């Protein structure tokens, strides 16, 4: 350890250069981590892009009202859309437990 009265000319320069080098490396690492943190935060707060999931029933109705599809095409697409939705909901697990019958009570 250097005494407070040491003249700067007597300080070991190779030790100082090592300290400066590692301080620079640490500072660069801190700046890099801060940059990565800000990019991650920006990415996490961005709005998700809507995923195109095909036609909805409202889209089909709009196309029918505008005259872009005939009534037969509308009915066929509607039945296919509703059939697909029903099939998907039938595959989903039951969220609510089934209602149990009340326990038998003894007759008095």
Secondary structure as GFF3:
##gff-version 3
##sequence-region A 1 108
A	DSSP	three_ten_helix	8	10	.	.	.	ID=ss1
A	DSSP	alpha_helix	13	45	.	.	.	ID=ss2
A	DSSP	alpha_helix	57	66	.	.	.	ID=ss3
A	DSSP	alpha_helix	71	91	.	.	.	ID=ss4
###
